[in-house]
Amino acid sequence: MRRLALLRHRLASRWNASHWDASRWVVIGGSLCLALFFAFLGRQALDERETLWQLQMNKQAEVQRMALHSTQHGLQERAQLLAETIAADAWVVELVRQAHALPATELDALASIRSQLYTRLAPRWRNLQAHQAFRLYVHLAPDIKVLLRVHEPEHFGDLQIGWRPMVLEALRSATSQAGLGLSRGSIGMRAIAPLLVEGADTPLQVGAIEVAMGVLDDLAQLDRDLGSGVALLLREELLLGTDSGEELRSLASDPQRWRLMGASRPQVRTWQRQQALPPPAAGDAVRLLADGERHYLLNQIVLTSYRQRHDPTAAPQAVALVWRDVSEQFDLHRSDKRWLVVKWLLAWCGAEALLLVLLRTTKRSTQRLMQRQQAAVREARAYLQALLDSATGVSIIATDPQGRINLFNSGAERLLGYSAAQMIGKHTPALIHLEEEIQARAAELSAQAGRPVEGFEVFVHNARGGEPETRQWTYRCQDGSLRPVNLTVSAMFDGSGRITGFLGIASDIGELQQATRALQKSESRFRGLVANLPGVVYRCANDADWSMRYVSEEILSLSGYPPSDFIDNRVRSFSSIVHPDDLAITYRAGEAIERQEIFELTYRLRHADGHNVWVREKGRGEYDSQGRLLWVDGFLWDISERQAIEDELRLSQQRFRNAFTTAPQGMALVAPDGRWLEVNDALCQMLGYPREELLATSYQSVTHPEDLEADLENAQDLLAGRINAYQMEKRYLDKQGQVLWVLLSVSLVRDGEGRPVHFVAQIQDFSDRVAAERAVREREHYLRTLLDNVIDAIVTIDEAGRIETFNHAAEHIFGYRHAEVAGCNVSLLMPEPYRSAHDGYIQRYLRTGEAWVVGQSRELEGLRRSGERFAMELAVSQISHQGQRRFIAVIRDIAERKRIEQMKNEFVSTVSHELRTPLTAIAGSLGLINGGALGAVPDTMQQMLAIAQSNSQRLNELINDLLDMDKLVAGKMHFELQAQPLQPLLEQALLHNQPYADQHRVRLRLQVEGDAAVRVDAQRLAQVMANLLSNAAKFSPPGGQVEVRLQRCAEVLRVAVTDHGPGIPDAFKPRIFSKFSQADAGDTRQMGGTGLGLAICKEIVERMGGHIGFDSREGRGACFWFELPITGSET
């Protein structure tokens, strides 16, 4: 400072007094600007340090979030694979199908099925528990009733249809569903697989299997891997009504409260009491919290549940809390901030003293700051690398936006065989992915995006949108081996939202797939072997008590205790029945297991009745691919005394002999060369041989020559060990040479060295079934002969309209041979316009079920081979044959009948015209006489003249009806169609017909429920209404009422005339609209009429574009209706 003052003094002396004020202000201004400049720099340095601190914290939080999501996805895949494995068990599916078919009242049957299911699933449940499973359900469709809780078999029968969306979706889509769900006091990953039974058309959904896997163990593993505290927050409102059906009675019902579970470290409970945690409903969040003198980085991660996945608006149900002690980093960060403040204050003071010293100091300070920042970055990167390398169970590979690898963790090195040095800077798809998988995925994405998607873009195309994508890929390792993996690809963004790279996390699923397949295969083989072993087969844990996981039924005869006593030491342990003096001998098994050797032991067991049983035991440990012991498998057999063994052997042989000799089906022991070693009575009776005579032959001598080669090939495969057993249908020749059809089941017995001893054959005679099939074929031939001799043409066609069968009558009617039309479209037999419309009609019927011909009888025109058109009557029905729809058309040639009808119509028309002229004169003359125009009529003649006049009027009405019908049929009746509302016309019709109804003491009533304009001829409509109203009045009881209803139905107006008379007999309904048709001959005499009225009504309504029909039940009246299209509609 003193030097600065001297310098200022010397400078001031060089200036004259006129420059002093200006220099002083320049110095003051310069000092102020310098101070402001360094203040700005200091503030910028503090902001940069704070930004670096936030970046470090966010990077750590992002790594924790990705690790948690990868763990959650892996758990979901395991749960879904386990559920689908159980759902593939045909035995389980069959039991659930039986329960599905039973009514709810069959409680005993349901209990039996539930017991069988539990027995089947209990061993699997114990295996599932070893893989973190805590729930196993069997649901019944369609109302999602719990058939069995394997974890709580005493609770069942509750309905869950109202609150189980995951189960509902699995049954609706017939596909497996998986997702996060809640259960009693815990959170779990649930997977639901539907149980499907193959049906004729579509599979029948009978139920579903549900597996729930706990997530707390995986979270605890994250605690150990990441060195961080882990806990869960679960919404208590959802825990009270979870989708698993259990009720948490111990929790409060406040919907805003969250329950803390699985806290691996105590700090989080303090923060919860202090309400320092972020609001769970806010979603993902990162917060720095303190506990005493320590500071922690808390990362709140929302666990996406199944409900949220299908309803993004749903509130979070579960939140994971991950916190890590960052006290040292925080202290360093705070120390750096304090030092920055002090440093920039000193720099500012130094600048006032000496600018050069200030510049040098600033330069050195800046260098130290950059070194510290670089060290902090290196430390954060080293921590991130250590964190990634600690995840040895998963492969983590990071790339830049162009796909060059910049991170390759130890898990990736272990999985792929490459070192990080070999892979850094390489493009990821080139070395470790299969080209055919990349091309297949590229084609799929290109089709979806509408543009080419190739190369590295195949893996990151969907991740660019911000959503991670998980798919199964196959990794190609350095040694050329292939590994199936679940690969999750997500994009990494900077603060501005730009993509800085991509992260791929892969887990090897090859062992899980192999283990599942091996488990299924081993279980099937094991159960088949155990069923024929004379001793005890067991599987146990390698503990002091030899805790049994499985023990065969023979343990009951060996120890006197049932197998259920030993499973998981429910009643007693296996070690408890070993003689105390021999316990030391059993310890040798543990020593052999440690050496991974087979052990053989001889010791005594204490029987339930008190005596000792000497046993021989042979066993070995089963290990996983890493050499870890899974369980111990072994075999026990009784060696108490030689005589006891021989007695037991004789007893066993006697039992087999009894079963062998008394079996209702044929059984035999056959030498490898085909000689009969032993045969039972059923086989002797079947083949008609005495026992001694049959034993002197071989099975080749009684086998039908055409079946011998196939039988010998199967026997050779069995002897060579290529198959374990075989079953076939073949023919035997009995002693009389008659053919017998049998079902042959053969297995092979080998000695201790694997050499063939003899075949065991079971022979079931099903000649009756073959005879029945022959009878069916003969019946089909009989029906074919019958069809070929009927007078009507019978043609069958398939769904495409192609002709399949064409009987002799069809050949005669149409002029084609069957071979000429087989496979041709049936429209070949139709003239236009039916031919053009035929294919469209079939397709419309198959699509909508709209029937124009199917199920009905119609009169159409056919086309003969000669080109002649002829009238035919067609009736078509639909059948199902071998799962396919077929149509049977019955066709009758009615050309001759039409010709006769035409002659009849012409005759009636001629007679009607010839009668009308004289009848008019007669009616007029009778009218004049009765009117007194010719003088007074004597009283004795009045009644006869009145009858004559009435009969002439009725005859005139008959002739008018005949003429009208003739005009309608000939198309000569003129119609004045005009658009007009229907209600006024109906009111007028009722007014005109009420006098006639009064004669029968019947009242007519109109009910209007809608009206619109229709195109009708008012006069012809009145004629239709007169016929319908007169019929209704005639057949109504005295004092009754006839209702006329007008209503609008879509694009038509419907008019219905309803009476309360005797109704229409069922036998008369098919011909009610035919000409001259009446229910019986008495109707004409009692009610009058010609039988033409309804036929005329039908013709008039159809000529006006409508259609007519009726509804009636005998004894309950009748309703005749007709419909007319509304003007302007397309109807």
JOMO-V249395 format. One line per field, one symbol per residue. phi: phi as a letter, one per 20 degrees, with the letter a starting at -180 (. if undefined). burial: # if it has 9 or more other ideal C-beta (glycine too) atoms within 8 Angstrom, else .. Layout:
phi: ???
burial: ???
This chain:
phi: .ffffffffffffedeffeffffffffffffffffffffffffffffffffffffffffffffffffffffffffffffffffffffefffffffffffffeffeeffffffffffffffegffffffffdmfcbbdcddeeeleffbdffbffdanfecffbcfffgffffelcfcbrebdbgmbcbedccdfdddfdfdcfeedrbdccddfdfffffffgffemcfcbcddffffffcfedoedefeefdffeecdecmfecffffffffelefffgffnfbcbecdcmedcceedecfefeffffecgefffdbcedcccfdgfffffffffffffffffffffffffebffffffffffffffffffffffffffffffffffffeffceccdcegenffcbbfffffffeneefffdfneefffeddfffffffffffffffembfcclffgedgffffodfddbecdedffenfdcfcedddceddefenefdrccddccfdffffffffffffffffffffffdeedddbcceecfelffebbfffffffdndfgffefllfdbefffdfggfdffffffffffffeldfdcccbddeffeoeececdccbbedcefenefeaddacdbecgbffffffffffffffffffffeffdfcbdcfgeoffebceffffffemdfgffffedcfffdefgfdfffffffffffffnfceabcbebdddffenfedecdddcccddefenefdaedddcdfcffffffffffffffffffffffdfeefccdcefenefdcbfffffffendegffdfnefffgedefefffefffffffffednfddcgncdcdcddcfgfnfebebddcdcdcdclmdeccdddccfdffffffffffffffffffffefffffffffffffffenfdofegffeffffffffffffffffffffffffffffemdfeddecfbfefgffffffffefgffffdlcdecdcddqbaecebegffffffffffffffffeefgnecdedddbecldcdddcdddcefndfffegfdfeefmecgbfffffedmodndffffgffffffendbcabcacgncnbcecbccffgneef
burial: ...#...#..##..#....#..#...#...#..##..##.##..##.###.##..################################.#..##.######.#......##..##.###.###.###.##.###########..#######..#..#...#...########..#.########..############......#############.######.##.#############.###...#..#.....#########.######....#..#.....####.#..##########.####.......#########.##.#####..##..##.######.#####..##..##..#...#..##..##.##..###.###.#..######...#######.###.##.#.#..##.#.##.####..##..##..##......#..#.######.....#...#####.....##########......#.##########.##..#...#.....#.###..#.######.#..########.###.##.#.#.###.#..####.###..##.##.##..##.....#.#######.....#########.......#.########.....##..#...#.......#..#.########.#.##.##.###.##.#.#..##.###..###..##.###.##.###.....##.#.#####.....#########.........##########..#................##.#..######..###.###.###.##.#.#..##.#######...##..##.##.##........#.#...#####.....#######.#......#######.###..#......#..##..##.##..##.##..#####......#....#..##.##..########.########....#......####.######.###.##..#.#.#.#.#..##.#####.#################...#########...##########.##...##..##...##....##....################.#.#.#.#.#..###########....
